């Protein structure tokens, strides 16, 4: 009986090749014809801009194996001889600021995508000049020829009319995920912009419901255009994840209310939690703007049963609202910079009693798995800190911690405590003071902290 190589078994081959570099895969493909048939498809599965420059003729030769083009520039992706790519499933274009000066390659690539009829393309990320009517029309035509598309990430730093935004969303209503990052202003006419927003708002209210489950909006618009979002969100009943990055003084509470969970009429089970979980918001992120007085209570009232991830990066939340969020969202699994977002004037007036309360509430988040703690709080210490309040975080897997000063570093005692109280911890990122300019005592404490963790839990990953 002929011996069978482990590489002939697909799932074993996949397990091994995830640890191999492109150079390793290239060497494996040269061993024999059989090995070439195993490793060549994996070698050419993904083309990334981080890879050394690859000749076009080589890509043409192996085009049937290419499944992903990631981070390539639009001039490269729009070459005629590169197409067709019959098995391409993911295309991500990256041009930096160059994308806003070259319209012809954009039109050409969109036409190529349309003509080659990529029926299996599932992910498209691209930056376009969407203030130009020719690009708008070509994008619509291209999207109609991509029936299997599931995720679209679209960026434009030029002003796109509100009615076009509405039409684009309606065209993408069958997708699972939509990311829109639109910048610029209509400087020619405020009156025209107001009229356009009202027209787009009415169109959104009449638009059929979408199938979107993930929606991310980064609008560099005025508060007037921000008023479009509530109308949009009412047309997204299946939404599970939503992130806002809006340049506005205050995020409208009406948007949060628009995302309130609804009972799923198609759900046939008896469990109320499952019924709501299918329709509720799971992720909320705010990068700009201040929390209004009603924002935190609105998140708790409408999303406490489903919200599992919270990110508030901009310093725009008071300590009272932070306490409301931490005590009212018991299902949180991920916290990102939530303490960093406290307004500076509130940090200066926060008492030890207040800090005790905040860390005590974090310690009651028994489902928390990931926590990024900003450098405003060097409080993860047993002596003089608040680490002792966090013993309930039994599911904590990943901690990103930024020390603020040179003389406050985690030490052996903190390492022992984390091992004993956080049994699921497998990943720690330590980001020290600027420039890593630690004192000798700081370096020694950090080294001892890492060594203790590794000794007691060898599989833990420390950065």
Secondary structure, DSSP 4 states (H G I P E B T S, - for coil): -----GGGSHHHHHHHHTT--HHHHHHHHTS-HHHHHHHHHHHTSEEETTSPP--HHHHHHTGGG--EEEEE-HHHHT-GGG---TT--EEEE--GGGGGS--HHHHHHHHHHHHTT-TT--EEEEE--TTSHHHHHHHHHHHTT-TT--EEEEEESS---HHHHHHHHHHTTT-SEEEEEE----TT-HHHHHHHHHHHHHHHHHSPPP--SEEEEEE---HHHHTHHHHHHTT-TT--EEEE---SSB--HHHHHHT-----TT--SS-HHHHHHTTS--EEEE-SSBPPTTHHHHHHHHHTTT--EEEE-SS-B-HHHHHHHHHH-TT--EEESTTTTB-HHHHHH--HHHHHHHHHHHHT-TT--EEEE-TT-----SSSSSGGGGTT-TT--EEEEE--STT----HHHHHHHHHH-TT--EEEEE-SGGG---HHHHHHHHHHHHHHHHH-TT-EE-
